[in-house]
Amino acid sequence: MVAELEKILYDDGGGFRAAYINDTSGFWHFHPEYELVLNIKSNGTRIVGDSVELFDRYDMVLIGGNVPHCWNYYKQNITMPENHGIVVNFKLESLGDSLLAQHEMHGLRQLLSEAERGIAFPIEDSMLAEKHLVQMISSKGIDKMIDFFNVIKILCSSIKRAPLCSENYKLAYDERGNKRMSDVYTYIRENYFRTIPLEKIAKVAKMSPFAFSRYFKKNSGAGFIEYLNRVRTNKACYLLRETEYQVHEIAMECGFASISNFNKQFRKAEGISPRDFRAQFK
């Protein structure tokens, strides 16, 4: 699955677009515009360049132009919540060389440079930015620009922002490798609640089990079983927080073979038991 070029449409003919996200297709794509995404109500796996991370509510990232990316949302027999995120796209030329050259824009120049690797922001920054991003969706003219720069101020002031792609990431990525990993991530997303033998997932990648194990760890930074357990645990966190399902029901829903294995893997990932995790949100 080679990354597709997406054409960003600007309804008012301007250089800044803000909209709610209702799409759940998660296709691998790129575009010349910068993109800021705030996830509000969903969770899943976020792929930006060679970065693959689990995401949850109030995940916010800024992505530079032409960096391929996609979001794979968890959707097991449920519909995605409406307006589950906000996306802002803007063209570099819309800011203008003269404006960016000003001394006061040093922080913005640095931010845009860092965005070439993608940037993740902490939850507290996401919550501060939400109000301005929501306003951008309906505001026009100078009001939209004021909201935009209020968001930029938050991003530039963030001291806990972190790069996503590796330092040596190149845009001339290996299309075959991206297709293989994208197919694997999609299969995991759609089947994490089932038993996934190593032999089965290796066939998805068209590799032998041994070769796949080495390849997956090299490209994801984790072993296949470790990654699968992280995906399942991440989904369990969401269900513990957002539903009244019993703990043993959540264990089965997320693909764990037994309640004891669920407790073990959850404590390993979160440092506390599932029941104690849920108690934090009561």
Secondary structure, DSSP 8 states (H G I E B T S, - for coil): ---EE-----TTSSSEEEEEE-------EE-SSEEEEEE-S--EEEEETTEEEEE-TT-EEEE-TT--EEEEE--SSS---TT-EEEEEE-HHHH-HHHHTSGGGHHHHHHHHHGGG-EEE-HHHHHHHHHHHHHHHH--HHHHHHHHHHHHHHHHH-SS-EE-S-TT--SS--HHHHHHHHHHHHHHHHHTTS---HHHHHHHTTS-HHHHHHHHHHHHSS-HHHHHHHHHHHHHHHHHHH----HHHHHHHTT-S-HHHHHHHHHHHHSS-HHHHHHTT-
